[in-house]
Amino acid sequence: MSSQARHALATQASRRLSRRALGRSLAVATLGASVWPRTAFSRSEAVKAVAIGDVQPLRLGSNENPYGPGPAALEALRASLGEANRYPFAFTSQLREALATFHDVGRDGVVVAPGSGEILRATTLAFTSSSHGLVTAAPTFEAPSRTAAEIGAPIQAVPVQRSGALDLIAMAARAERAGLVFVCNPNNPTGGISSAEAVAELVARVRRTAPDAVILVDEAYYEYVEDRSYATAIRLTRADPRVIVSRTFSKIHGMAGLRVGYAIAHPDTLSAVEQHLARNGLSNASAAASLASLGDQEHLARQRALNREARAFTRQACEGAGYRVLASEANFLMVDLGRDAATVQAMCREAGVAIARPFPPLRTHARISIGTMDEMRRAMEIMLPILADPASARYEGVAGTAEWQGEC
């Protein structure tokens, strides 16, 4: 099915929902708009009230979309308030059907959850144990590793390549006794990608040594990628029932606070995952906004272009100052500062820029999320003088993370 056809079908599904469930709630939504002004549903004003000490920071540590949801999602969000008294069965079912249509898979080949982190956790619980461990990368997104550690499953973490890309051949070589192989693509926090050919080769190699192992491909940043060697692993799920792909509405869709993620795989594999997921975990608001955003591909294209521009500016500024920046196809950059990243993070935090926590073993690297162009200009104006000051290498402040930072 072509991308145009998927877009049309997803849009039709969104309209069906709007005509009924959302249509019934317009009067309530209008009343709500008079109580809560329209700005309450644009980029969160509450963020401006969050301060670290007396500094209101630029939030460049969690890979959030600084522009927030698109207009279609915001309208669906407002209208869904009129359904707040109803359980989310219908909304969640329609979202699941729309995702199946959009990705050209059967409805039973999709599960939704309150954030893709829940998908990763449930998958790890389903397929790892004390006798069947986890193969992952270092550094990469840590949700599977933390879950495996909680249940006592062995963890083999393979260092990323110098470019920041995953070493998939080395990961496949460690998979003989694995229950789960985790591939973050693009990789968080480095931003590097693994080509479609490389991921397919990983699957083939794992099948030769560990035929029952599950391969989980996290595509949280899929929509940002423009490298032509890259492709979704969803196509692999059609031929291999032990491949799972996870996606999220937290990144390019700009809905991190609404908590919506999903997985695509063979129904039997997803059945095992669902046993570890809370049922009916989405709200009407989150499901309605996600459904509308899925049909608004023009908004996603605009977000991709804005991210590309601000990312290029930030890369040029950092490289122009003499710092090595890893290749990234996501909404963040990993910059080698040549010094302890934790101390730089704390200094930037005091100056009003919240960047990400350190990601061992790359202790001299800082991950900088891409904000608006204005935010990135301001961030560079603050950060580069700090890095140029020799005193920064002797900083004696307290390194730490911003209060809101968790697994991002």
N, C-alpha and C positions, 0 to 999 in steps of 0.2 A: 504494500500500500504506500502511495506517495505521501510526502510530508504535507502537501496541500490537502489531500483527502483526509489525513488524520486530523489536520487543523479544522477542516469543515465539520467532521463528525464530532469532535470535541466541542466545537462551538454550538452545534445543534443540541448536544446534551446539556450544555450550560443554559441555553435558551429554554429548554423544556423545564428545567428547574426554576428558571426565573418566572415563567408564565404561571406556574402554580404556587409552589411554596413561597417564593419570594414575592410574587404578585400579591398574595394575601396579606403580606406584612408591610406593604408600602405606607399605609396610614400610620402604623406604629413607628416605622422608621422615620417618617416625616416629623412626628412628635419628638422622637429621639434626637433628630438633628437640631431641633429648637432648644433642647436641653443641653446636648453636647454639640458644640459647634463643629463644623466640617473639619477644622484644623485638628480636632482630636483624633481623626482617623487618617490624617496625613502623617508625615514622618514625626515620630513621637516627640511631643514637646516636653514630656516627662524627663527625657534624657538630659535636657538642659538643667534640670534641678538636681541631677546626680553630680556630686562633687567629691573629689578626693582632697581633703583638707579644704582650702579655699579655692582650688583650681577646678574649673569645669573642663574636663579633658576632651580632646578629640578621641573618639572611640575607634581606634585602629588595631584592635587586638582580637576580634572575634569573627572576622571574615563575614560581617553582615553587609547587606546591601544598603547603602546610605540613603537611597531614594525611597525605600519602602515598597509596598504593593502598588500595582498598576491601577489605573482608574476603574477597570472592570471589576477587579478584586475588591476595591474599596466600596464600590456600589453594592456588590453582593454582600459584603460584610455589614454594611448599614442595614440592608433589607433583612438580613438574617436575624436581626434583633427581635423582630416580630415573631420568630419561631423559637425564642429562648425557652418557652415553656414546654417544648416538645423534645422528646429524645431524638438523637441524631441518626436513627436507622435509615430513613429515606435519603437524607443528604449523603451519608457515608456510602450507601449502596450506589447512588448515582455517580459519585466520584470514582468508585471502583470500576463501574461500567465504562465511564469516560476514559479512564486510564487504560483499560483493556483495549478499547477502540483505538486510542491514540497510538498505542504501541503494537497494535495488531497481534494481540494474544488473547487467549480465552479468559473469561471473567475469573475462573478459578486459578488462573495463573498470576493473579495480583492480590496482594494484601496491603492494607493501609495501617498506619500506626501513628501515634503522637510523636513524630520526629523519627528521622532515619537512625538516630542513635539507639532507639528502642529496637529497631530491626536488627542492628548489629549485635546488640546485647542478646536478643532472643535467639539469633542464629548461633552465636557462640555457646549459649546454654544448651541448644539442641544438639550440637555436633561435636563438642569437645568434652573431655573427661580426664580422669587421672591416667587413662591408658591411651587416649587419643588427643594429642595436643594441638596447639595452634602454631602455624607458621605465619609470620608477619614480617614487617620491615622495621628499620630503625633509622631515622624517626618516621613515624606515620601516625595516622589517627589512632588514638589509644583506647577507644572504647572496647574493642575485642580483647586486647591484652589485659585490661583491668578486669573484665568479666572472667577471663580464663584464670587469672590469678586468684580471684575470689573463690573459685571452685576447685582449685588445685590442679588445673590442667597444665601440662608442660608447655612452655613458650619458647620458640626458637625465633629470634629476631635477627634478620639479615640486614646488615648495613646497606644503605642506599649507595648508589654510585656517586662519584664526585660531582656529576652534573645535577644530582638531585633526583634522578630517575630511579625507579625500583630495579633491583638486580633480580629479574624474574627467573633466570637460569639457576642462580644460586638458591632461590626460594624453592623452586621445583625439586632441586636436589635434596632438600631437607624434608620433603613431604612424605617419606615412606611410612611413618607411623602417625601421620597427622590426621585429625578429624576435620580440620578446617584450615584452609589457606586464604589469608586475607590480602586482597589487592586493592589499594586505594588509588584510583585513577581518574583524574589527576591526583597526585599524591599531596596530602596535607601533612606536614607544613611546607614542603619544598616547592610544590607547584609543577613538578616534572610530570610528564605523561609517558605512558607505555603505549606503543603503537598497537593497532588492531592485530597485526601479524604476531607481535611479541606475546600478546595475551593469549591468542589462539595456540601458540607454541607452548606456553606455560600449561594450558589445559591438557594438551597432548602429552607432555612430559609427566605431569602429575598422574594422569590416567595409567601410564605404564608402571608406575611404582606404587601408587595408592588409589586403586580404582574406586574405592568407596568414599574417598575424601570429598568434602564439599568445598567449592571455590566461591568465595564471596567477593564480588567486585563492587566497591563503593564508588558510585559516580555522582557524588554530591555536587561537583563542579562541572559536570558534563556540558551544560549549556554555554559555558564560557569558552570552550575549546574551539580553536579555529585551525589548528594544524591538520592537514589533510591525511596524515598517516593514522590519525586517531579515529576510532569508531566505537559505538556502544557495544558492550558485551551481551546485550539482550539477544542478538542473533545467535549467540552460542547456547542460550538456554533452550532453544528449539531442538538442538541436536544432543545436548547433554543435560539430563535431568538433575545433575548434581552441581550445576552452576546457578548462582543467585546474583541478581543485580539489585542494588539499593539506590534509591534516588530521594531527593528532598525538595521541599518548597521553601526551605530556609534561606537559600543563597540567592540565585538570580531572581527568583520570584519575590524576594524581599519580605518573607513572612516568618522569620525566625521565631517571633513571639507567639505565633499561632500553632506551632508544633505539628507539622504534617510531613510524614515520610511514607515511602512505599517500597515494596519489593516485587520483583518479577522472577518467576522460576516455574518449574514443573509443579503442578498441584500437590503431588505427594510430598515433595520437599517443603513446600510452603506449609503444608499441614503440620509438619514437625515444628516449624518455626512458630506457627500460631499458638501452639500449646504453651508458649512462654510469653505471649503478648496479652495485655489486658484487652478484653472485648469492649467494643464501642468506646474506644479511647479518644475519638475525635469529638469536637463540639460541632453544632450546626454552623457556627460562624467560621470555624477553620475549614470545614468541608466545603461550604459554599464559596468561600474566597478562593480556595484551591481550584475548584471546578471552573470558576470564572477565569482565573489566571491561566489555566491550561489552554483555554480558548483564545487568549490574548497574546499570540506569538509576536505581534508587532511590538508590544511592550518589551518582551524579552530581547528582541533584536536591538531596541534602543538601549537597554541596559548593558548589553554586550558591547556596543559601540562606546558608551560612556566609560565603561571599565577599561576598555582597550586604550582610550586616550589618556586617562589618569594614570594607568599602569605604566604606559610608555614615558610619561613625564617623570614619574617617580624613579623609574629605572635610569633614565638619563641623568637625573639629579644625583643619584647615588653613585653611578659609575663615573660621572664627571668629578666627583669628590674623591675618587680613587678606591671605591669599595666594589668588591666582586658581588654580582647579583646573579642568582641561579635562574635558569630559564623557567618561566612560569606561564601556564595557560589558564590560570585561575584568577580569582579576585584578591590576590595577595602576592607579595614578593618575599623571598628569603635572601637576606643580605648578610654577607660575611663582614663583620665589623672589625675583625682582627683583635678583639678583646672580649672579656667575659660579657655575654649578652644580658645576664641577670642584672649586673650593675648599670648597664646602659638603659635597660628597661626602667629601673628605679629612677634614674636621673631624668629620663623623658617623662615619666609619670609626674615627678615633682614640677616639671616645666609645663605640664598640661597636655601631653601626648601619651595616650595609653596604647602601647604596642603589646604583642603577645608575650607570654611566658617563654622561657627557654625550652628547647626541644633536644634533649640529649640523644645522641652523642655530639650533636652540632652545637657545642656550647658557646662558640663565638658568633653564631648566626642569630639574627633577629628576624622574625616574621612580621611584616608590616602589611596590614589589611589595606585595601584600596578604597578610599572614600571618594567624595566628590573632588572635582579639580581644585576648588577653593580650599578644601580640607587638606589636600596633599601639598598644595603650595605652602600653606601655613605649617604643616608638619615638617616639611623640609627646612623652612626658615628657623624652626626651633631645634630640630635634631642635628643638622649638619654642624652648626657652631658648637654644640655640645661635644660631638665626636672629634672636632678639630682641636678642642682644648686639651692639652696634655694632662691637665688635672683630672680629666675624666677617667684616666687609667688608674688613678689613686683614690677614686670615689669611696667614701666611707659611710654612705647612707644605708638605709635598710632596704634591701632588695625585696620585692614582693609583687603580687599580682593585684589587679583591680578587683574590687569586690564581686563584680558580675561575671568574671571570667571563670569558666569551667572547662568542659571538654568542647573546644571549638576549633 
